[in-house]
Amino acid sequence: QLQLVESGGGLVQPGGSLRLSCAASGVTLDYYAIGWFRQAPGKEREGVSCISSTGNIDYADSVKGRFTISRDNAKNTAYLQMNNLKPEDTAIYYCAAGCGFPDYWGQGTQVTVSS
């Protein structure tokens, strides 16, 4: 069974950067799209970015130009580089196998953007 583990979250000042990692085990990620989602307190979970198995990429409008999604199939890992972070980016970030209706989810990593 596929297991996903996120890491790289933390506390950062506005304008700062973080890189989230999503490490998979149990099954190869090669044939899965990988999605990054986030959920802020009191809000619904929202999609942030998606990278397909063939490398097609989408971003939510709110993060375009600031976030970059990537994947390294050799390492069975996906990444989310987040630059110019804003307080409104504060949320728990989750990776998932699949972007529309994911089959598998990680446990999440907290990202807090605050001065």
Backbone as a printed PyTorch tensor [residue, N CA C, xyz], in Angstrom:
tensor([[[  0.8420,  -1.1830,   0.0000],
         [  0.0000,   0.0000,   0.0000],
         [  0.8810,   1.2380,   0.0000]],

        [[  0.4420,   2.2380,  -0.7410],
         [  1.2130,   3.4780,  -0.8500],
         [  1.1000,   4.2960,   0.4260]],

        [[  2.2400,   4.7310,   0.9350],
         [  2.2630,   5.6440,   2.0770],
         [  3.0020,   6.9010,   1.6780]],

        [[  2.4710,   8.0360,   2.1050],
         [  3.0490,   9.3350,   1.7870],
         [  3.3990,  10.0560,   3.0790]],

        [[  4.5800,  10.6390,   3.1210],
         [  5.0190,  11.3740,   4.3080],
         [  5.5410,  12.7360,   3.8670]],

        [[  4.8860,  13.7950,   4.3710],
         [  5.3330,  15.1560,   4.0760],
         [  6.3540,  15.6110,   5.1060]],

        [[  7.2200,  16.5040,   4.6850],
         [  8.1680,  17.1380,   5.5950],
         [  8.5350,  18.4980,   5.0300]],

        [[  9.1810,  19.3020,   5.8640],
         [  9.6690,  20.5960,   5.4010],
         [  8.8640,  21.7900,   5.8530]],

        [[  7.7660,  21.5460,   6.5460],
         [  6.9880,  22.6710,   7.0390],
         [  7.6930,  23.3780,   8.1800]],

        [[  7.1150,  24.4960,   8.5970],
         [  7.6890,  25.2360,   9.7060],
         [  7.1650,  26.6400,   9.7650]],

        [[  7.8400,  27.4500,  10.5750],
         [  7.4980,  28.8560,  10.7550],
         [  8.4510,  29.7010,   9.9150]],

        [[  7.8930,  30.5870,   9.1190],
         [  8.7120,  31.4340,   8.2640],
         [  8.1090,  32.8240,   8.2320]],

        [[  8.9530,  33.8200,   8.0580],
         [  8.4740,  35.1990,   7.9780],
         [  7.8960,  35.4690,   6.5900]],

        [[  7.0010,  36.4310,   6.4970],
         [  6.4900,  36.8180,   5.1750],
         [  7.6360,  37.1430,   4.2190]],

        [[  7.5040,  36.6650,   3.0020],
         [  8.5680,  36.8360,   2.0200],
         [  9.5760,  35.7160,   2.0020]],

        [[  9.5060,  34.8390,   2.9840],
         [ 10.4500,  33.7370,   3.0710],
         [ 10.0770,  32.5640,   2.1890]],

        [[ 10.8760,  31.5110,   2.2900],
         [ 10.6960,  30.3310,   1.4440],
         [ 10.7390,  29.0610,   2.2760]],

        [[ 10.0540,  28.0580,   1.7810],
         [ 10.1290,  26.7100,   2.3190],
         [ 10.0420,  25.7320,   1.1620]],

        [[ 10.6290,  24.5680,   1.3510],
         [ 10.4540,  23.4860,   0.3770],
         [  9.8590,  22.2860,   1.0920]],

        [[  8.6880,  21.9040,   0.6500],
         [  8.0280,  20.7200,   1.1920],
         [  8.4160,  19.5010,   0.3690]],

        [[  8.5570,  18.3860,   1.0530],
         [  8.8270,  17.1150,   0.3900],
         [  7.7010,  16.1410,   0.6830]],

        [[  7.4690,  15.2670,  -0.2620],
         [  6.4520,  14.2240,  -0.1200],
         [  7.1160,  12.9110,  -0.5310]],

        [[  7.4980,  12.1270,   0.4620],
         [  8.2020,  10.8720,   0.2020],
         [  7.2140,   9.7140,   0.2060]],

        [[  7.3090,   8.8970,  -0.8240],
         [  6.3960,   7.7730,  -0.9600],
         [  7.1100,   6.4620,  -0.6780]],

        [[  6.3700,   5.5240,  -0.1370],
         [  6.8890,   4.1730,   0.0690],
         [  5.7750,   3.1740,  -0.1920]],

        [[  6.1760,   1.9730,  -0.4940],
         [  5.2030,   0.9120,  -0.7070],
         [  4.8620,   0.6810,  -2.1600]],

        [[  4.7320,   1.7630,  -2.8960],
         [  4.3570,   1.6860,  -4.3140],
         [  5.0910,   2.8060,  -5.0420]],

        [[  5.4820,   2.5720,  -6.2720],
         [  6.1270,   3.6310,  -7.0370],
         [  5.1310,   4.7280,  -7.3990]],

        [[  5.6240,   5.9680,  -7.3690],
         [  4.7910,   7.1100,  -7.7350],
         [  4.7170,   7.3300,  -9.2400]],

        [[  5.5020,   6.5680,  -9.9830],
         [  5.6820,   6.8370, -11.4120],
         [  4.3650,   7.0510, -12.1590]],

        [[  3.3490,   6.2870, -11.8220],
         [  2.1170,   6.3120, -12.6080],
         [  1.0150,   7.1430, -11.9660]],

        [[  1.3810,   7.8540, -10.8910],
         [  0.3960,   8.6830, -10.2080],
         [  0.6280,  10.1600, -10.5110]],

        [[ -0.4590,  10.9070, -10.6390],
         [ -0.3550,  12.3490, -10.4950],
         [ -0.1630,  12.6410,  -9.0080]],

        [[  0.5590,  13.6900,  -8.7100],
         [  0.7880,  14.0820,  -7.3210],
         [  0.1780,  15.4600,  -7.1050]],

        [[ -0.6290,  15.5540,  -6.0820],
         [ -1.2540,  16.8310,  -5.7630],
         [ -0.7990,  17.3540,  -4.4170]],

        [[ -0.6850,  18.6560,  -4.3310],
         [ -0.4820,  19.3320,  -3.0450],
         [ -1.7590,  20.0920,  -2.7270]],

        [[ -2.2250,  19.9340,  -1.5150],
         [ -3.4340,  20.5740,  -1.0290],
         [ -3.1080,  21.2790,   0.2770]],

        [[ -3.9670,  22.1800,   0.6930],
         [ -3.7780,  22.8220,   1.9820],
         [ -5.1200,  23.1030,   2.6260]],

        [[ -5.0890,  23.1750,   3.9330],
         [ -6.2940,  23.5080,   4.6930],
         [ -5.9320,  24.4650,   5.8020]],

        [[ -6.4910,  25.6550,   5.7170],
         [ -6.2870,  26.6650,   6.7430],
         [ -7.3720,  26.5240,   7.8000]],

        [[ -7.1120,  27.0140,   9.0080],
         [ -8.1060,  26.9150,  10.0760],
         [ -9.4410,  27.5270,   9.6730]],

        [[-10.4990,  26.7740,   9.8550],
         [-11.8290,  27.2770,   9.5510],
         [-12.1870,  27.3070,   8.0810]],

        [[-11.2970,  26.7800,   7.2440],
         [-11.5580,  26.7970,   5.8020],
         [-11.5480,  25.3760,   5.2420]],

        [[-12.1280,  25.2380,   4.0670],
         [-12.1190,  23.9490,   3.3960],
         [-10.7490,  23.6840,   2.7750]],

        [[-10.4590,  22.4040,   2.6020],
         [ -9.2100,  22.0510,   1.9390],
         [ -9.2730,  22.4900,   0.4850]],

        [[ -8.1520,  23.0000,  -0.0070],
         [ -8.1120,  23.4770,  -1.3800],
         [ -6.8910,  22.9140,  -2.0980]],

        [[ -7.0190,  22.7640,  -3.3860],
         [ -5.9040,  22.3130,  -4.1890],
         [ -4.9220,  23.4370,  -4.4190]],

        [[ -3.6480,  23.1300,  -4.3080],
         [ -2.5800,  24.1120,  -4.5010],
         [ -1.8900,  23.9010,  -5.8470]],

        [[ -1.5170,  22.6640,  -6.1060],
         [ -0.7910,  22.3760,  -7.3330],
         [ -0.8800,  20.8940,  -7.6420]],

        [[ -0.6920,  20.5740,  -8.9070],
         [ -0.7550,  19.1860,  -9.3540],
         [  0.2870,  18.9690, -10.4390]],

        [[  0.9400,  17.8170, -10.3680],
         [  1.8540,  17.4200, -11.4430],
         [  1.4510,  16.0160, -11.8860]],

        [[  1.2070,  15.8650, -13.1730],
         [  0.7650,  14.5730, -13.6780],
         [  1.9380,  13.6120, -13.8020]],

        [[  1.6210,  12.3740, -14.1140],
         [  2.6710,  11.3720, -14.2860],
         [  3.5680,  11.7050, -15.4710]],

        [[  3.0660,  12.5150, -16.4000],
         [  3.8490,  12.8980, -17.5800],
         [  4.4510,  14.2960, -17.4490]],

        [[  4.2360,  14.9230, -16.2910],
         [  4.8820,  16.2050, -16.0410],
         [  4.0360,  17.4330, -16.2940]],

        [[  2.7800,  17.2590, -16.6670],
         [  1.9080,  18.4320, -16.8090],
         [  1.6260,  19.0270, -15.4370]],

        [[  1.6130,  20.3470, -15.3760],
         [  1.5440,  21.0390, -14.0880],
         [  0.4180,  22.0750, -14.0880]],

        [[ -0.2670,  22.1470, -12.9730],
         [ -1.2720,  23.1790, -12.7290],
         [ -1.0370,  23.8080, -11.3630]],

        [[ -1.4210,  25.0740, -11.2460],
         [ -1.3280,  25.7850,  -9.9800],
         [ -2.6300,  26.5130,  -9.7110]],

        [[ -2.9560,  26.6410,  -8.4490],
         [ -4.0290,  27.5410,  -8.0560],
         [ -3.5910,  28.9760,  -8.3510]],

        [[ -4.5360,  29.8140,  -8.7150],
         [ -4.1980,  31.1960,  -9.0510],
         [ -3.4790,  31.8970,  -7.9120]],

        [[ -3.8160,  31.5320,  -6.6990],
         [ -3.2590,  32.2220,  -5.5310],
         [ -1.7700,  31.9640,  -5.3300]],

        [[ -1.2400,  30.9130,  -5.9740],
         [  0.1720,  30.5790,  -5.7600],
         [  0.9970,  30.6680,  -7.0390]],

        [[  0.3630,  30.9480,  -8.1550],
         [  1.0970,  31.0370,  -9.4240],
         [  2.2010,  32.0740,  -9.3480]],

        [[  3.3720,  31.6870,  -9.8340],
         [  4.5140,  32.5910,  -9.8110],
         [  5.2950,  32.5570,  -8.5160]],

        [[  4.7520,  31.8980,  -7.4980],
         [  5.4380,  31.8100,  -6.2060],
         [  5.7980,  30.3760,  -5.8290]],

        [[  4.9700,  29.4340,  -6.1980],
         [  5.1790,  28.0220,  -5.8450],
         [  5.6040,  27.2410,  -7.0910]],

        [[  6.4370,  26.2380,  -6.8700],
         [  6.8690,  25.3630,  -7.9530],
         [  6.7640,  23.9100,  -7.5010]],

        [[  6.0270,  23.1260,  -8.2580],
         [  5.8970,  21.7020,  -7.9530],
         [  6.8770,  20.9240,  -8.8320]],

        [[  7.4020,  19.8490,  -8.2870],
         [  8.3000,  18.9950,  -9.0680],
         [  8.2300,  17.5830,  -8.5100]],

        [[  8.8080,  16.6580,  -9.2410],
         [  8.8490,  15.2830,  -8.7830],
         [ 10.1590,  14.6480,  -9.2320]],

        [[ 10.6350,  13.7300,  -8.4150],
         [ 11.8260,  12.9530,  -8.7340],
         [ 11.4300,  11.4900,  -8.5960]],

        [[ 11.0850,  10.8880,  -9.7020],
         [ 10.6040,   9.5060,  -9.6480],
         [ 11.6830,   8.5430,  -9.1620]],

        [[ 12.9310,   8.8630,  -9.4350],
         [ 14.0180,   7.9900,  -8.9750],
         [ 14.0640,   7.9350,  -7.4450]],

        [[ 13.6670,   9.0350,  -6.8100],
         [ 13.6480,   9.0960,  -5.3470],
         [ 12.2520,   8.8330,  -4.7930]],

        [[ 11.2900,   8.6130,  -5.6940],
         [  9.9110,   8.3840,  -5.2660],
         [  9.4050,   9.5250,  -4.3780]],

        [[  9.7450,  10.7420,  -4.7780],
         [  9.4870,  11.9170,  -3.9540],
         [  8.9820,  13.0640,  -4.8310]],

        [[  8.0620,  13.8310,  -4.2720],
         [  7.6010,  15.0580,  -4.9140],
         [  7.9240,  16.2440,  -4.0100]],

        [[  7.9480,  17.4190,  -4.5960],
         [  8.3460,  18.6130,  -3.8560],
         [  7.3990,  19.7660,  -4.1650]],

        [[  7.3630,  20.7020,  -3.2320],
         [  6.6710,  21.9560,  -3.4550],
         [  7.5720,  23.0620,  -2.9220]],

        [[  8.1870,  23.7880,  -3.8370],
         [  9.0160,  24.9390,  -3.4760],
         [  8.1000,  26.1470,  -3.3430]],

        [[  8.1290,  26.7610,  -2.1940],
         [  7.2470,  27.8910,  -1.9130],
         [  8.0880,  29.1240,  -1.6340]],

        [[  7.9760,  30.1200,  -2.4780],
         [  8.7250,  31.3660,  -2.3360],
         [  7.7720,  32.5240,  -2.0830]],

        [[  8.3280,  33.6070,  -1.5770],
         [  7.5360,  34.8110,  -1.3030],
         [  6.2600,  34.4570,  -0.5370]],

        [[  6.4390,  33.7330,   0.5330],
         [  5.2890,  33.2810,   1.3050],
         [  4.5540,  34.4440,   1.9620]],

        [[  3.2510,  34.2830,   2.0470],
         [  2.3770,  35.3070,   2.6110],
         [  1.6370,  34.7260,   3.8140]],

        [[  1.1810,  35.5630,   4.7250],
         [  0.4270,  35.0460,   5.8790],
         [ -0.7700,  34.1830,   5.4570]],

        [[ -1.3770,  34.5000,   4.3460],
         [ -2.5290,  33.7230,   3.8970],
         [ -2.1530,  32.3420,   3.3620]],

        [[ -0.8720,  32.0540,   3.2710],
         [ -0.4190,  30.7040,   2.9080],
         [ -0.3790,  29.7810,   4.1270]],

        [[ -0.6000,  30.3370,   5.3050],
         [ -0.5860,  29.5220,   6.5270],
         [ -1.6680,  28.4540,   6.4590]],

        [[ -1.2570,  27.2040,   6.6250],
         [ -2.1830,  26.0800,   6.5200],
         [ -1.4320,  24.7920,   6.8060]],

        [[ -2.1820,  23.7190,   6.9300],
         [ -1.5860,  22.3880,   6.8890],
         [ -1.5370,  21.9720,   5.4180]],

        [[ -0.3680,  21.5600,   4.9870],
         [ -0.1780,  21.1650,   3.5970],
         [ -0.1190,  19.6350,   3.5050]],

        [[ -0.8640,  19.1060,   2.5580],
         [ -0.9380,  17.6690,   2.3460],
         [ -0.5180,  17.3330,   0.9220]],

        [[  0.1900,  16.2250,   0.7740],
         [  0.3740,  15.6950,  -0.5670],
         [ -0.5450,  14.4900,  -0.7300]],

        [[ -0.8460,  14.2010,  -1.9810],
         [ -1.7660,  13.1080,  -2.2730],
         [ -1.3900,  12.4560,  -3.5940]],

        [[ -1.7090,  11.1910,  -3.6940],
         [ -1.5250,  10.4710,  -4.9480],
         [ -2.8080,  10.6230,  -5.7450]],

        [[ -2.7500,  11.4590,  -6.7560],
         [ -3.9390,  11.8170,  -7.5060],
         [ -4.2830,  13.2650,  -7.2250]],

        [[ -4.9520,  13.8960,  -8.1690],
         [ -5.2620,  15.3080,  -8.0070],
         [ -6.7620,  15.5870,  -7.9520]],

        [[ -7.5550,  14.8070,  -8.6170],
         [ -8.9890,  15.0270,  -8.5980],
         [ -9.6240,  14.4320,  -7.3640]],

        [[ -9.5490,  13.1360,  -7.2650],
         [-10.0550,  12.4070,  -6.0990],
         [ -8.9370,  11.4610,  -5.6570]],

        [[ -8.0060,  11.9920,  -4.8660],
         [ -6.8190,  11.2170,  -4.5170],
         [ -7.1400,   9.9060,  -3.8070]],

        [[ -6.3210,   8.9290,  -4.1280],
         [ -6.4730,   7.6260,  -3.4920],
         [ -5.7500,   7.5550,  -2.1570]],

        [[ -4.6610,   8.2900,  -2.0480],
         [ -3.8340,   8.2330,  -0.8520],
         [ -3.4330,   9.6470,  -0.4340]],

        [[ -3.3470,   9.8300,   0.8920],
         [ -3.0030,  11.1270,   1.4670],
         [ -1.8700,  10.9710,   2.4710]],

        [[ -1.0440,  11.9980,   2.5560],
         [ -0.0890,  12.0760,   3.6440],
         [ -0.7560,  12.6280,   4.8880]],

        [[  0.0350,  12.7270,   5.9540],
         [ -0.5210,  13.1690,   7.2390],
         [ -0.5380,  14.6790,   7.3790]],

        [[  0.1770,  15.3600,   6.5020],
         [  0.1940,  16.8130,   6.5250],
         [  1.3930,  17.3870,   7.2500]],

        [[  1.7630,  18.5980,   6.8490],
         [  2.8310,  19.3390,   7.5190],
         [  2.3940,  20.7830,   7.6630]],

        [[  2.6310,  21.3450,   8.8330],
         [  2.1560,  22.7010,   9.1330],
         [  3.1040,  23.7470,   8.5460]],

        [[  2.5280,  24.6970,   7.8680],
         [  3.2640,  25.8650,   7.3840],
         [  2.6340,  27.0980,   8.0220]],

        [[  3.4540,  27.8690,   8.7140],
         [  2.9810,  29.0870,   9.3550],
         [  3.8280,  30.2540,   8.8710]],

        [[  3.1480,  31.2440,   8.3160],
         [  3.8350,  32.4350,   7.8070],
         [  3.4440,  33.6050,   8.7020]],

        [[  4.4010,  34.0790,   9.4590],
         [  4.1060,  35.1230,  10.4360],
         [  5.3790,  35.8560,  10.7960]],

        [[  5.2100,  37.1480,  11.0990],
         [  6.3520,  37.9280,  11.5720],
         [  6.3940,  37.9430,  13.0840]]])
